[in-house]
Amino acid sequence: MKFYNRETELQILDSIRTSSESSSKMTFVVGRRRIGKTKLLLKSVENTKYIYFFIARKDERLLCAEFIEEVLNKLEIKIYGKIETFKELFEFLMNTSREMPFTLIIDEFQEFNRINPAIFSEMQKIWDLNKDSSKLNLILSGSVYSMMKKIFEHSKEPLFGRANERIHLKPFRVDSLKQLFSIKANCFKAKDFLSFYILTGGVAKYVEIFIDKNAFTLNKMLDIIFAENSIFIDEGKNILIEEFGKDYAVYFSILSLIASSKTSRSEIESVLVKNVGGYLDKLENEYMIIQKVKPFAAKDSGRIQKYYIEDNFLNFWFRFIYKYRSAVEIENFDYVKQIVKRDFDTFSGSFLEKYFIEKTILSKEYTSIGRYWEKGNQNEIDLIALNQKNKKILFAEVKINSKKASINALKEKSKNLLSIYKNFIPEYQIFSLDQM
């Protein structure tokens, strides 16, 4: 599949590789599972000299034996003497790069923490001693965000400050996703595209699966998700349990509630009957899974703030797969699919809002964009966009069916905000499926 929306990353990686031909460069790449990190990295080194290591959870000596085979095959060199530790292998590779510049990709790099945590400090010493005289393009990739962030960005860790570049690989943007859907589906139907946007979230692997199976309607996509041996069934657990560790049950409960529209801290605590402030903080700042949203223009909204799951598919997974896991466990998929179809129009409303917020951001026409509501969820406005330079403010209502929205009602809800932005020219819009 073509690398839609990846041109920028490919240019960055090519520039780093060129620069490494003078002196070694270290890049760390982070992104959730299935986002397409490995494909991107291998694409970036096509037609160049490179070696690729995948860190599986096995004995260090066994790993090194596999890696040596890769080195012999790709670099076409001889190794004299025994190499049984990664420290020895890494030192050998850095020395080799003095005369033969090449790229070394280490995938799932954070797994060294389970195999031998001393590897990080050993690499740091070898790197510091050899980086200026060697020509290694070192790319370290990982999917456990919190661990990768700790390895490279915590000041007490040995590799802190060593990386020359950091790439956080994100899902396809909405414009690229729409372009891809239109081409592959041979036509554009807004309701089908909204389902595609929700269920893939722009994650490369999910996009690829639906395209390969020619699944461009909600029914076809649900048939793939709810099937025997489907990768989607255990996806939430596979992605997040390692991040959360022993506290995963509490985190899963919080995320399930957020996905079911319990988006305020007070609503979550009323169900779980416990203080969740610390969990919410980690979900937002350490794991980067939720986003805290305050009302537009709010200086100190306190507990008025709301929380949303950033990842579209994880939102769906917690709302329908995790919530109905008893039925899923016994493979009563038809039952769960019926619930999805029954609730999907209501569930998809917030994603249509998210879509138009992302689309408005991409327009580059505004200096700030957000949502608005008042105490008790009064006067909710789905999208507000401010242009400070031209003194314009956009108020938008987002509805699946535009007939259910009213410009007059929108004007009424915007009165309090307009009293703050007195010198701004207001614009009122209704966004629906027709504007996708």
BELVENGI-V445417 format. One record per backbone hydrogen bond with DSSP energy under -1.0 kcal/mol. CO is the residue of the C=O (numbers start at 0). NH is the residue of the N-H. If there is no record, write none. Layout:
CO;NH / CO;NH
This chain:
1;3 / 2;5 / 5;9 / 6;10 / 7;11 / 8;12 / 9;13 / 10;14 / 11;15 / 12;16 / 13;17 / 14;18 / 15;19 / 17;20 / 18;21 / 18;22 / 24;137 / 25;163 / 25;164 / 26;139 / 27;166 / 28;141 / 29;168 / 31;34 / 33;204 / 35;39 / 36;40 / 37;41 / 38;42 / 39;43 / 42;45 / 44;47 / 48;102 / 50;104 / 52;106 / 53;55 / 55;57 / 58;62 / 59;63 / 60;64 / 61;65 / 62;66 / 63;67 / 64;68 / 65;69 / 66;70 / 67;71 / 68;72 / 69;73 / 70;74 / 84;88 / 85;89 / 86;90 / 87;91 / 88;92 / 89;93 / 90;94 / 91;95 / 92;96 / 94;97 / 95;98 / 95;99 / 101;136 / 102;50 / 103;138 / 104;52 / 105;140 / 106;54 / 107;110 / 108;111 / 109;112 / 110;113 / 110;114 / 111;115 / 115;118 / 116;119 / 117;121 / 118;122 / 119;123 / 120;124 / 121;125 / 122;126 / 123;127 / 124;128 / 125;129 / 126;130 / 129;133 / 130;23 / 133;23 / 134;101 / 135;24 / 136;103 / 137;26 / 138;105 / 139;28 / 140;108 / 141;30 / 142;144 / 143;147 / 144;148 / 145;149 / 146;150 / 147;151 / 148;152 / 149;153 / 151;160 / 153;156 / 156;159 / 158;161 / 164;27 / 166;29 / 172;176 / 173;177 / 174;178 / 175;179 / 176;180 / 177;181 / 178;182 / 179;183 / 180;184 / 188;192 / 189;193 / 190;194 / 191;195 / 192;196 / 193;197 / 194;198 / 195;199 / 196;200 / 199;202 / 201;171 / 202;206 / 203;207 / 204;208 / 205;209 / 206;210 / 207;211 / 208;212 / 209;214 / 210;213 / 216;220 / 217;221 / 218;222 / 219;223 / 220;224 / 221;225 / 224;226 / 226;229 / 233;237 / 234;238 / 235;239 / 236;240 / 239;243 / 240;244 / 243;246 / 244;247 / 246;250 / 247;251 / 248;252 / 249;253 / 250;254 / 251;255 / 252;256 / 253;257 / 254;258 / 256;261 / 257;260 / 260;262 / 262;306 / 263;267 / 264;268 / 265;269 / 266;270 / 267;271 / 268;272 / 275;279 / 276;280 / 277;281 / 278;282 / 279;283 / 280;284 / 281;285 / 281;286 / 282;288 / 282;289 / 288;309 / 290;307 / 292;305 / 294;297 / 300;303 / 301;304 / 305;292 / 307;290 / 310;314 / 311;315 / 312;316 / 313;317 / 314;318 / 315;319 / 316;320 / 316;321 / 321;324 / 323;327 / 324;328 / 325;329 / 326;331 / 327;330 / 330;332 / 331;335 / 332;336 / 333;337 / 334;338 / 335;339 / 336;340 / 337;341 / 338;342 / 339;343 / 342;346 / 343;347 / 347;351 / 348;352 / 349;353 / 350;354 / 351;355 / 352;356 / 353;357 / 354;358 / 355;359 / 356;360 / 357;361 / 360;363 / 367;385 / 369;383 / 370;295 / 371;380 / 373;376 / 377;373 / 380;371 / 382;395 / 383;369 / 384;393 / 385;366 / 385;367 / 386;391 / 390;424 / 391;386 / 392;426 / 393;384 / 394;428 / 395;382 / 396;430 / 399;432 / 400;403 / 401;404 / 405;409 / 406;410 / 407;411 / 408;412 / 409;413 / 411;414 / 413;417 / 414;418 / 416;419 / 416;420 / 420;423 / 424;392 / 426;394 / 428;396 / 430;398 / 431;434 / 432;435
